[in-house]
Amino acid sequence: QVQLVESGGGLVQAGDSLRLSCTASERALSGYFVGWFRRAPGKERTFVAAIAWRDISTIYADSVKGRFTISRDGAGNSVYLQMNSTKPEDTAVYYCAADEAIPISRMRVSDNYRYWGQGTQVTVAS
């Protein structure tokens, strides 16, 4: 089982930047499909971004495209979410998720990810 730990969350003002990290313990993420999801207070969990490790392809939710960037390290243990030009509506608990294989057409669906971290809180003040 892959253990994932998110970090980097905190309180920022609208327009500020921050960087979230997703780090795997016990097993590396090399070859995995890794996604970021978020859950705002009183709302459903929604897709943010995802990356396919092997071919480095990435996808983004329309709401964050051009503002957020998902990336990975070269060692295969960490995935990052760079959040720029943050907005109050970005406030949520952010979760990292991973799976060995996910069809491209299903990477935006949270149910297709087997492993999940516990989340890190991001609060964007207006």
Helices and strands as residue ranges (DSSP letters): E 3-7, E 10-13, E 18-25, E 33-39, E 45-52, E 58-60, E 68-72, E 78-83, G 88-90, E 92-99, G 104-106, G 110-112, E 115-116, E 120-125
